[in-house]
Structure formats: C-alpha cells, structure tokens
Amino acid sequence: MLMEPNPTSPRRAVRNPRVWLFPAIVVTVLMTLLAGFYLDSIADPQGSLHDFPVALVNQDEGETVPGPQGEQRQNFGDQITSAIVANVDPNMFDLRQVGIAEAQQEMQDGKVYGAIIIPSDFSKRLLILAESSVVPGQVEKPAITAQSNPRAGTFASAVMDRFADQALTQVNSTVGQQLTQTVQQQLAGPPPTPIAGASALTLAEPVNVINIEYNPLPGGTGNGLAAFYYSLLIVLAGFTGGMIVHTMIDQALGFAPTEYGPWYRHLESIGISRFNTLLLKWSVMAALAVVVSGVFVGIADLVGMPIERGLALYLYGALAILAVGVSALSVLALFGTAGLLINLIIFVVLGLPSSGGTVPLEAQPEIFTFLARFEPMHQVYLGVRAILFFDAGTSAGLGRSVVATLIGLAIGLIIGVVTTRLYDRAGLHRGPAPKEPARG
C-alpha cells in the first residue's frame, strides 16, 4: 500500500536528536572500536610476543674426548640447549624441551610453530671439525635444523625463522669461541703452532644452521591464508545470512515495511507469535546452512583449493553457519534493532582480530588471547585449519572447535526460546506502537 508523506517539517525533524545525533554517535563509537581492535592487533607483533610455542629437541649423545685427567664426556648439545633457554625471554617464548617424536606430533597438531633440532652426532662432528684444524682433511660443519610450521600460520613461520636465526647465531658465536680456545690449547705445546686462517674462520662459526619447512603447504592455499578466509566466509554466511533472513521474513509477515526504489509497501501483520516467528527464521537458516556450506566447498574446489576432507569441511561448515545464524537471530529476538549492532560487534569487530588467522594470538596483545576463548571466529578458524591442513585431526583443533560450536548453538537456542516465550507470555506482541496524542 502507498503511504501518505508525513507533514512534519524538515526543521522540526533536525531539532530531534534521535534523527541525527544518535546515529552519529553510534557510527562513531562503532568505527572507533573497529579501528582500535583491528590496528592494535597488527601494530607491533614483535613487541606483543608472549608464550610463542617452540619445540627444542636435543638428541646429542655426546662424545668422549681425551684430557689431562683422562677421558671426559663432552656434550655440546646440552650446552647449546642451556644457552638457548638462558638467553630466551620466557614471557615471549614457550620453549618446550621434548623428544623428537613428541616434537613431530606437536608440529602435526599445530601446537607449536616450529622446532630447533640438535642431531645425535652433533658433539662428534663438532670435535671432528676441531681436529681438522690440526690434522688436514675434508670435513663438514655439524648442522642444527630449525623447522618452521607453515600450516600453523604463515606469519608465525616468519616469527619462528627470525627467532631461530637470532638464537642460533648467538649460539654459533659462543660455541665457536669455545672450540677455538680448545684448539689453541692443543696447539700451545712447544713449539706453538698458530691456527691457519681458513681453519680459524671455520672454527669461529662451526655450526651450519639449516632452515626448512615441516610439511610444506601445497599450492592453492594462499600461503596458509585459505583457512582464515574460508572461516570468514562461514561466519559471514551465518551473520549476514541471519540478518537477511530476519529482515525479509519480518517484511513478509508484516512486521517491517519494504521499499522498492520510490515504492513503499507495508503488509498487514498476520499476528504470528514471537516464538513461532523465530522458529520460522531458524528453519530457513538451517536450510540455508546446508545449501551454502555445499556452495562454499564446491567453489573452493573450483578455484583449486586442495581439499582432502571435503565431507568433513562440508559438515562442519553447515554446523558453524547454523550456530552463528541461530545465535544472531536470537540476539535480534532479544534486543530488536539494537541486536544488529550487538551481532556486528560480536561476530566482526571482536571476532576478526581475535581469530588468529592472519597474525597468531601469541604475537598480539593479550586481550585478543582472552577474546579468542569464546569468540566464534577463532573457534571456526581452528576447525577449518584442522580440516584443511592437519588431516581433520581432533587434537589439531577440530575437536575443540566442534564442541565450542555445539555449545554456541545450544546457547543461541536457549536464548531464543526463553526470550520469545517470556515476551509472548507477557503480552509483548509485535505490532505498531500506539500513536502519541496530539499536543496542543
């Protein structure tokens, strides 16, 4: 139906703060939150480092060397391990001294961002290198391997590489000084023999540091960002999908007007209860979750994303879209129009920077680690990352993600049912507000 224009003058409308002041305040506050959280999450990753998990594996078996008091057991791996631990800030890095099997398992589960591995024959090779400076022969430097874990996050791998370079460069210098002194003592006997120039340079930096990627990412993953963007799609499908379902169903039921360009249409309300309205919206959202999740998997395959666990990705995607959509619709049922802003803050303003999908949480201010404990975006990211990069392992985050998603869905259902039932029983039916009496 066509509506007659309101005769209220523009000046009178402008004098009403609700017309212009309240929207301006809301937008300003929302943009302030967006800028504050987004920029703070990426401003200083190095300065924000805390509890960054790295595995430290010392396999060195040591070597027996002759000495003035007889043979002694020398273990350079133990010395290097102690030096790394002593020189690393425990607040910035969580160094986990584990065996090689445990380190590999934690890398496979995405629980550590990298590993430093000292091989079993490290001391033996180091002493052979020292002997080669006295006795001619061709030898290779002993190696320490620094492994990064690109599947746990591309940015985290860069942090790991920088940490390994700094830590092992210092270790290399310390071991080099010690080895040089040992050789000098061996050459000090009469007549004293100087260390040759090439040997001196080799002894100064005796360790070869090898930087490699553990289980490199395949092509088509956007250097690991595919998991984050896929998670973003899932959250947006639930969040924006819920908003669209809410608006269009309210328009069809006569609770809200519809505008088509210059045409304004407001159907007569059919008198359906709040609870039944919400049930209808939930049903539509459930059907959409099943369809949209399939669309996402199909498009991901079409653009060349490697998906080895397509069924798991589809099922989890449908569950996550449903959980986000149901929760968003329940918030709207509880708060009305204000629920739009609340949903935006929960799912977007706070969700994206605390997801850990671009910058790891350990390289952000700790407020984001706190938010990640309950923010839907982080839970979804853990599940999608586990499916795409860690063979859908439950210990890689999928188990936690599924449980958190089910809890979120249950909370959304409870909020929606309790709220709409209470409103219906209290007689708070949806309808136009009574007209205010004309002022004299």
Helices and strands as residue ranges (DSSP letters): H 10-15, H 17-42, E 52-58, E 63-65, E 72-74, H 76-87, E 93-97, H 100-108, E 114-118, H 122-132, E 143-148, G 150-152, H 154-186, H 197-204, E 208-213, G 222-224, H 226-252, E 258-260, E 263-265, H 274-302, H 310-335, H 338-344, I 345-349, G 361-363, H 366-372, H 376-389, G 394-396, H 398-425
